[in-house]
Amino acid sequence: MKAKLCKTVFVLACITILSAVQSKAQFIEDALRLTGTNSIITPRVGGLNVAYHGISDDIGALLYNPAGLTISPYPEISIGMGFSRNNSQTDFLSELNTMKTNDEFVSHFGLSSPIQSNNRAYAVGIGYFNESNFGNMFHYEGFNQTSSFIGWEAQNGPRNFNDNIATFLTLADSNFRTPIKDSIYQKGTVEETGGLHNITGAIAFEVSDNVSIGVSLSGKFGTYGYNRSYFEIDTRHKYDYWDQQNFTNVDFDKLDVNEKIKQNISGITGSIGIMARITDFIRLGATVKFPTWYEINEDFSQTATADFDNGQSTDVPYKNVGSTRYNITTPFIYCAGASVNMMGLTFSAGIEYTDVSQLSFSDATDAVMNLNPVMKTQLVGQTTWGFGAEYKIPLVPVVVRASYASTTSPYMQDIANAYISYVSLGGGLYLSPNVRVDVLVRWKDYSELRTNYGTIENGSTYILTQKPMSMGLQLTYRY
């Protein structure tokens, strides 16, 4: 086939996220990725999930309720490790595909110390936390009888001949017409990498014998990587000859599209919390987490080639390479928790609420800024709630804990199983009165709708179900 002269252009860089031709919904997903944590934070916190808001009495208080730092009378050093077994299943064109991957990480490292002054307790703390893990890998494939990426690109892609993948690769004519509109075997493999980390410092002080207030400041940093290999193949040989005059057919064999995205993420936020105690029987806590301001610097590339039935291939691949920069501001998060302790058993419950429709982009192109009103109509308030228990077994230096938590979907309308559920089991072993080792096993389950190309309304979609199992190990020393 006649090869076209390659012309590299900077086309719609701001919306080249997560698929060959990006939809607004996908870029909203890119912002939602930064609105919540999905890591275990610490194995003890992971064992209680959102119910930890009712306890908040160790290094995890830095992220949950800094006022809880005053509860412990001893300085503390804590470090933890985590391991995740990712189980991802895709449902694409009634074909199910499962892929499993592993991820190891340092969950946290931190220290805190109480300070006595004028008969009032003060405390300071600082720590590093692995806040979110983006690592994942999944695969989807199936025979699409009704649409193709080639057809969608020809109809909806850039109107410049050399900027449109279909026309550039001679899969559509100069009027953006293509016969390759359906009956195509499609398959893709996606790898996501990176994570979000933070360094948090906090100070807390007692305002009365039973009430403490704390404030924290967090600096956030991380990366997100997205790599996708996507193919369309004429497995049934529907497109097997070249109609040069009317372009009713083309001797198409295979399309190969490769996409790479790398984001560098930095941000800053803070929180204020209050903790009240009724002797050792009841704790009541509340926290307001301030909006997080993020700066995103992104590099991306997209390449595509085509193979034909006569054995020829594209001489010059299609290329789209560029970079962009924008800011994201997340909304407030309102948190509360309560716990009751008696006879060695602590029962705790917690809740978090954030109105994710208040997510906003700034310092971005017009195409990205236009997503702000879209998010207000497509997103809703998101709630995480849960309960848990921690029990000190009599006569042995062992603590056991378990919890359940759930997070509602951020979308006004969503698919089944879009709620995120967490089930955790864990425990602690006291090696000495001031040294404890904690372990955790946590299961997570949720589904999300992703687009293969186009938009959710008129493109090709698939359901991604993720069921990661996380394990953690934590060492805490109080002195």
VOGU-3710 file (C-alpha; in Angstrom, 3 decimals, decimal comma):
1> mkaklcktvf> 0,000/0,000/0,000  1,095/3,568/-0,597  2,673/4,918/2,571  1,848/8,412/3,746  4,430/10,957/4,806  4,488/11,074/8,603  3,583/14,371/10,185  3,906/14,482/13,983  1,440/16,892/15,518  0,269/18,005/18,929
11> vlacitilsa> -3,445/17,146/18,668  -5,817/17,159/21,633  -3,004/16,372/24,056  -5,109/17,173/27,056  -7,571/14,376/26,332  -5,212/11,611/25,271  -5,912/9,528/28,385  -6,717/5,818/28,625  -7,771/5,087/25,042  -6,926/5,727/21,435
21> vqskaqfied> -9,516/8,485/21,112  -10,398/9,877/24,512  -13,795/10,592/25,987  -14,717/13,114/28,647  -15,740/10,361/31,027  -12,268/8,884/30,922  -10,611/12,141/31,796  -13,020/12,445/34,706  -11,756/9,015/35,775  -8,264/10,446/35,631
31> alrltgtnsi> -9,277/13,074/38,210  -11,203/10,568/40,349  -8,035/8,501/40,668  -6,709/11,205/42,986  -9,734/11,569/45,261  -9,297/8,595/47,572  -6,803/6,179/49,018  -6,709/2,523/48,017  -3,636/1,412/49,932  -3,623/-0,136/53,386
41> itprvgglnv> -1,892/2,984/54,900  -0,678/0,827/57,802  -1,585/-2,819/58,450  -3,454/-1,851/61,616  -5,392/0,901/59,823  -6,083/-1,523/56,961  -7,445/-3,999/59,476  -10,072/-1,488/60,602  -10,531/0,511/57,360  -12,747/3,591/57,817
51> ayhgisddig> -13,716/2,371/61,313  -10,237/3,520/62,395  -11,754/7,030/62,632  -13,275/5,897/65,922  -9,879/4,875/67,360  -7,034/6,965/65,836  -4,469/6,302/68,568  -1,228/5,470/66,757  0,817/6,667/63,764  -2,195/6,194/61,467
61> allynpaglt> -3,793/9,202/63,200  -1,573/11,419/61,050  -3,860/10,693/58,086  -7,148/9,967/59,846  -7,414/12,318/62,815  -4,284/14,150/64,004  -5,958/14,919/67,349  -5,520/11,236/68,235  -1,749/11,676/68,582  -2,289/12,868/72,170
71> ispypeisig> -3,880/9,573/73,240  -0,665/7,567/73,444  1,520/8,556/76,420  4,657/7,112/74,775  6,834/8,028/71,799  6,272/5,660/68,885  8,227/4,455/65,875  6,395/2,366/63,261  7,302/0,829/59,911  5,334/-1,439/57,604
81> mgfsrnnsqt> 5,451/-3,413/54,385  2,665/-4,372/52,025  1,965/-6,898/49,299  -0,944/-6,956/46,849  -2,169/-9,795/44,657  -4,184/-8,105/41,912  -6,938/-10,170/40,305  -8,453/-8,339/37,312  -11,236/-9,664/35,108  -12,631/-8,009/31,987
91> dflselntmk> -16,026/-8,609/30,410  -15,738/-7,499/26,780  -18,218/-8,542/24,102  -19,324/-11,429/26,367  -15,742/-12,697/26,607  -14,176/-13,003/30,072  -10,426/-12,612/30,581  -8,564/-12,835/33,884  -5,067/-11,654/34,727  -3,153/-11,724/38,025
101> tndefvshfg> -0,191/-9,551/39,017  1,793/-8,844/42,192  2,940/-5,621/43,830  5,221/-5,106/46,846  5,722/-1,789/48,638  6,673/0,001/51,855  3,357/0,959/53,417  4,632/3,545/55,876  7,357/4,805/58,150  6,674/7,294/60,907
111> lsspiqsnnr> 7,272/8,485/64,424  5,340/10,474/66,987  6,088/11,811/70,441  3,988/13,254/73,272  5,094/16,430/75,050  3,938/17,351/78,541  3,551/21,065/79,271  1,486/22,894/81,904  -0,452/19,726/82,756  -1,686/19,480/79,155
121> ayavgigyfn> -0,612/16,863/76,656  0,900/17,889/73,348  2,089/15,600/70,566  3,924/15,874/67,272  4,339/13,331/64,527  5,688/12,878/61,035  5,429/9,982/58,634  5,636/8,683/55,087  2,638/6,777/53,712  1,964/4,870/50,516
131> esnfgnmfhy> -1,447/6,398/49,879  -2,551/4,754/46,614  -1,275/1,985/44,369  -1,989/2,369/40,663  -0,256/-0,844/39,631  -2,490/-3,142/37,594  -2,573/-5,181/34,406  -5,485/-6,613/32,432  -6,399/-7,965/29,007  -9,578/-7,995/26,941
141> egfnqtssfi> -10,508/-9,427/23,548  -13,531/-10,409/21,503  -15,241/-10,249/18,116  -17,075/-6,953/17,563  -19,926/-7,315/15,079  -21,197/-3,738/15,326  -18,282/-1,296/15,412  -14,534/-0,791/15,019  -11,971/1,689/16,233  -11,011/2,335/12,605
151> gweaqngprn> -14,585/3,314/11,760  -14,946/5,433/14,885  -11,669/7,248/14,217  -12,583/7,916/10,588  -15,910/9,450/11,635  -14,929/11,230/14,860  -11,159/11,693/14,754  -9,177/14,761/13,647  -10,286/16,262/10,317  -6,743/16,772/9,095
161> fndniatflt> -5,767/13,906/6,754  -2,358/13,289/8,367  -3,671/13,625/11,901  -6,345/10,937/11,577  -5,086/7,375/12,135  -7,553/5,849/9,651  -6,686/8,196/6,776  -2,967/8,303/7,517  -2,745/4,496/7,351  -4,842/4,303/4,143
171> ladsnfrtpi> -7,739/2,672/5,973  -10,059/5,543/5,019  -10,178/7,822/1,982  -9,676/11,579/1,828  -13,351/12,086/2,708  -12,860/10,063/5,908  -14,927/7,154/4,600  -13,902/3,610/5,477  -15,479/0,205/4,808  -13,979/-1,185/8,045
181> kdsiyqkgtv> -16,917/-0,441/10,337  -17,675/-3,798/11,949  -16,906/-7,542/12,071  -13,452/-7,048/13,567  -11,625/-9,026/16,240  -10,408/-6,625/18,926  -7,957/-7,167/21,746  -6,029/-4,986/24,120  -3,581/-5,290/27,000  -3,323/-2,474/29,544
191> eetgglhnit> -0,604/-1,989/32,141  -0,929/0,719/34,785  1,993/1,613/37,053  2,926/4,064/39,777  1,386/5,252/42,980  0,676/8,235/45,177  2,726/8,905/48,300  2,690/11,541/51,000  4,787/12,918/53,808  2,576/14,192/56,619
201> gaiafevsdn> 3,443/16,191/59,701  1,009/16,995/62,500  0,726/18,623/65,885  -1,983/17,962/68,479  -2,794/19,359/71,903  -5,339/18,888/74,662  -7,807/21,731/75,142  -9,259/19,988/78,200  -8,704/16,737/80,052  -10,817/14,797/77,559
211> vsigvslsgk> -10,709/16,812/74,321  -7,838/17,180/71,853  -7,409/19,137/68,632  -4,879/18,398/65,921  -3,790/19,817/62,580  -1,764/18,212/59,803  0,001/19,240/56,605  0,719/16,777/53,797  2,927/17,023/50,749  1,980/14,527/48,042
221> fgtygynrsy> 4,026/13,124/45,184  3,851/10,216/42,783  3,601/8,962/39,228  1,035/7,312/37,026  1,934/5,279/33,964  -0,422/3,890/31,337  0,636/1,542/28,528  -1,820/-0,031/26,117  -1,288/-2,360/23,174  -4,431/-2,549/21,046
231> feidtrhkyd> -5,133/-4,632/17,928  -7,942/-4,934/15,390  -7,739/-8,003/13,156  -9,793/-9,130/10,157  -10,022/-12,738/11,366  -12,972/-13,563/9,079  -11,365/-12,053/5,972  -14,251/-9,727/5,268  -11,844/-7,052/4,041  -9,787/-8,984/1,496
241> ywdqqnftnv> -9,404/-6,840/-1,636  -8,541/-3,254/-2,528  -11,288/-1,208/-4,205  -9,273/1,798/-5,252  -12,122/3,510/-7,140  -15,127/3,411/-4,766  -13,361/2,380/-1,552  -16,020/-0,214/-0,732  -13,325/-2,599/0,505  -9,667/-2,603/1,447
251> dfdkldvnek> -7,286/-5,522/1,825  -6,944/-4,956/5,561  -5,368/-7,526/7,861  -4,371/-5,906/11,197  -4,161/-2,563/13,001  -1,626/-2,151/15,818  -1,974/0,851/18,171  0,395/1,525/21,073  -0,159/4,232/23,680  2,034/5,431/26,526
261> ikqnisgitg> 1,242/8,018/29,180  3,501/9,126/32,038  2,275/11,573/34,671  4,328/13,214/37,403  2,047/14,239/40,258  2,631/16,647/43,136  0,219/18,176/45,596  -0,418/19,695/48,995  -3,245/19,443/51,532  -4,005/19,464/55,238
271> sigimaritd> -6,588/18,533/57,844  -7,963/19,496/61,234  -9,401/17,026/63,726  -10,980/16,813/67,152  -11,077/13,830/69,499  -13,184/13,520/72,658  -12,876/10,761/75,252  -15,203/9,644/78,022  -12,690/7,939/80,329  -11,507/4,772/78,571
281> firlgatvkf> -15,015/3,808/77,544  -15,973/5,953/74,523  -14,089/7,914/71,881  -15,678/10,356/69,470  -13,704/11,876/66,607  -14,282/14,190/63,652  -11,938/15,386/60,911  -12,145/17,836/58,045  -9,671/17,117/55,268  -9,031/20,202/53,178
291> ptwyeinedf> -9,047/20,202/49,359  -5,901/18,854/47,775  -4,271/20,911/45,044  -2,443/18,780/42,471  -0,162/19,699/39,601  0,006/17,125/36,800  2,809/17,089/34,236  2,144/14,574/31,490  4,041/13,124/28,548  2,257/10,914/26,038
301> sqtatadfdn> 2,826/9,109/22,793  0,604/7,222/20,389  1,830/5,152/17,444  -0,088/3,017/14,951  0,731/0,738/12,020  -1,370/-1,343/9,607  -0,756/-4,677/7,861  -2,477/-5,718/4,639  -3,421/-9,003/2,998  -0,826/-8,623/0,255
311> gqstdvpykn> 1,949/-8,818/2,864  2,733/-5,110/2,872  2,810/-2,951/6,004  2,825/0,729/6,718  6,200/2,143/5,766  5,914/5,125/8,107  3,910/4,640/11,343  1,405/7,155/12,575  2,836/9,128/15,505  1,351/11,573/17,970
321> vgstrynitt> 3,788/12,697/20,668  3,465/15,567/23,098  3,170/16,820/26,646  0,748/18,878/28,674  0,260/20,286/32,145  -2,831/21,026/34,261  -4,030/21,319/37,855  -6,705/19,366/39,747  -8,351/20,455/42,996  -10,227/17,835/45,004
331> pfiycagasv> -13,155/18,678/47,344  -13,339/18,675/51,147  -13,648/15,314/52,918  -15,757/15,203/56,091  -15,023/12,328/58,491  -16,395/11,065/61,798  -15,978/8,022/63,988  -16,883/6,547/67,349  -15,714/3,592/69,408  -16,773/1,806/72,570
341> nmmgltfsag> -14,313/-0,173/74,690  -15,189/-2,684/77,398  -13,703/-5,919/78,710  -10,922/-5,884/76,125  -13,289/-5,473/73,154  -13,316/-2,266/71,137  -16,138/-1,786/68,649  -15,663/1,067/66,198  -17,515/2,690/63,309  -16,576/5,441/60,875
351> ieytdvsqls> -17,808/7,402/57,900  -16,348/9,720/55,245  -18,205/11,931/52,788  -16,983/13,989/49,855  -18,889/15,692/47,053  -16,770/14,630/44,090  -18,910/16,724/41,739  -16,831/19,620/43,114  -13,676/18,267/41,469  -12,201/20,952/39,236
361> fsdatdavmn> -9,494/21,407/36,636  -7,554/24,640/36,301  -4,683/26,116/34,313  -5,569/23,785/31,444  -6,699/23,887/27,829  -10,278/24,779/26,921  -11,081/21,107/26,217  -10,096/20,154/29,763  -11,740/23,166/31,399  -14,991/22,195/29,675
371> lnpvmktqlv> -15,023/19,066/31,847  -15,753/21,099/34,994  -19,482/21,586/34,260  -19,678/17,996/32,979  -18,445/16,669/36,336  -21,130/18,656/38,144  -23,816/16,830/36,151  -22,283/13,314/36,080  -20,789/12,980/39,580  -22,429/12,902/43,016
381> gqttwgfgae> -21,474/12,782/46,658  -19,421/9,720/47,606  -19,687/8,024/50,991  -17,423/5,492/52,669  -18,775/3,810/55,779  -17,769/0,822/57,833  -17,455/-0,864/61,190  -14,863/-3,021/62,883  -13,757/-4,600/66,124  -10,480/-5,149/67,953
391> ykiplvpvvv> -10,213/-7,666/70,805  -7,392/-8,267/73,299  -7,416/-11,991/74,009  -7,122/-12,652/77,773  -3,978/-14,279/79,154  -2,054/-14,151/75,845  -0,285/-11,132/74,229  -2,472/-11,199/71,125  -4,946/-8,736/69,606  -7,307/-9,726/66,795
401> rasyasttsp> -9,323/-7,370/64,564  -11,790/-7,479/61,702  -13,797/-4,944/59,720  -16,092/-4,306/56,803  -16,333/-1,103/54,740  -18,049/0,101/51,584  -17,615/3,077/49,251  -20,433/4,277/47,013  -19,952/5,026/43,324  -18,990/8,609/42,431
411> ymqdianayi> -21,205/8,526/39,325  -24,859/9,521/39,253  -25,573/6,464/37,100  -23,297/3,446/37,186  -23,093/-0,279/36,548  -23,776/-3,087/39,010  -21,069/-3,761/41,614  -19,684/-0,224/41,223  -19,664/0,062/45,016  -16,270/-0,785/46,511
421> syvslgggly> -16,361/-3,304/49,364  -13,557/-4,087/51,827  -13,275/-7,068/54,163  -10,273/-7,171/56,497  -8,857/-9,608/59,017  -5,775/-8,915/61,112  -4,115/-9,088/64,448  -1,179/-8,098/66,586  1,355/-9,996/68,668  3,099/-8,248/71,566
431> lspnvrvdvl> 6,729/-9,362/71,561  7,119/-7,296/74,729  4,855/-4,774/76,454  6,115/-2,008/74,125  6,803/-3,909/70,871  3,997/-5,202/68,679  3,920/-6,912/65,290  0,693/-6,491/63,303  -0,451/-8,499/60,286  -3,264/-7,906/57,812
441> vrwkdyselr> -5,206/-9,626/55,040  -7,691/-7,432/53,152  -9,994/-8,263/50,244  -11,396/-5,596/47,944  -14,073/-6,001/45,251  -15,458/-3,523/42,715  -16,269/-3,049/39,017  -15,953/-0,093/36,681  -17,008/0,664/33,123  -14,144/1,599/30,801
451> tnygtiengs> -14,114/2,628/27,179  -12,088/0,857/24,555  -12,606/3,781/22,188  -15,125/6,514/21,626  -17,450/7,433/24,442  -19,504/5,315/26,795  -22,621/6,309/24,871  -21,502/5,405/21,328  -18,206/3,597/21,459  -16,833/0,243/22,541
461> tyiltqkpms> -16,860/-0,474/26,297  -15,908/-3,221/28,719  -16,393/-3,919/32,413  -13,270/-4,218/34,528  -13,741/-6,098/37,818  -10,904/-5,936/40,322  -10,506/-8,133/43,385  -7,104/-7,399/44,891  -5,956/-9,143/48,036  -3,594/-7,081/50,188
471> mglqltyry> -1,349/-8,295/52,994  0,632/-6,209/55,419  3,244/-6,496/58,158  3,883/-3,743/60,710  6,377/-3,283/63,526  5,590/-0,722/66,231  7,940/0,255/69,060  6,822/2,504/71,905  9,493/3,716/74,311
//
